[in-house]
Amino acid sequence: MSELHTPATRDFHWMSSVEGDPKVLRSLHEAMMTFYSEAGERADYQEMLSSIDEHPGKDSSTVRMARYIASENPATVLEMGCGDGRLFRALRREGWNAEYTGVEVADYVVDGNRARHPEAEWDVADAYDLPVETGTVELVCSEFVLEHLVYPVRALNEMMRVVEPGGQLLLVFPDFVSSGRLASQVLGFSPASTALERLRQGRLVDSVVSLYDSRVRLPRALKRVREEVGPFPVNLRPQCLTYSGITSPDVDAVYIASKDEVEDWAHNQNLRVTFPWGRSGRFYENAHISMLKSC
């Protein structure tokens, strides 16, 4: 039985995506690519994401990112992990009408985007091999995608490769380390429900253990994860690969994302880092980070 497909437990099966076992990481990558690229695997999850797009909040991350990009007014934008095109539609609502390319791993999602928005460019590709020449895009962006990647450093390098001199990479992702939460991690003895929901179902022991895991055990482990596991750690057993039919946000997250870690990476690449909306309040647990490439 492989490392990835043994029965779920409360253990933390975490590994550095930089220093970990290549075979195990490759197996995780292949499983996640299947989850995202095949309609049967992704259908329920995609339906949840699409429902969010139908009712975007006035201050949602998509609207906020669209307004920021429109204010920067880049001539070219590439979105890595474009999903069903909700950022593109938000950009058009903000009045930005320049050249946009959306990249997504699922061919049927890309086919839908091409039919719905033929005025934009849509390509099937993953984050590690973008179909764009080096240094040709003014602004590359990605919203809530980095945390779903088995090899986040490779993706960061690839996105920065296509950014032109003087351009920028704009990322939005949850900071699991700061929040002390990781929805893809099994807590207690069952999937995805809260301690209160378990209590209402009469599962008293499961409820108590789940509450302890979520309030004490998991936050402590997340604070120590880089020190004990290594750089850019990933969860080898996300709930989406263990339990079918779970559609809660981030049950498919694998990279244990941290804005401090991404910022450190950017500084090591001699990039200028800014946080357009700061690092406190709502932006403490959800990072909005811009990395500027020198001319």
Protein Blocks (a to p, Z undefined) as FASTA:
>chain_A
ZZklgccdfbdcdddfklmcfklmmmmmmmmmmmmmpmklmmmmmmmmmmmmmmccfkbf
klmmmmmmmmnopabdcdehklnolmmmmmmmnopacdcddddfblklmmmmmmmmmmbc
cddddfklccbdehiafbdcdehklmmpfblmlmmmmmmmmpcghiacddddddfklnop
afkbcghjbehiafklmmmnopaklmmmmmmmmmmmmmmmmmmmmmmnoghiadfbbfkl
mpghiabehklcfblcdfklmmmmmmmnopacddfkojehjllmmccddddddZZ
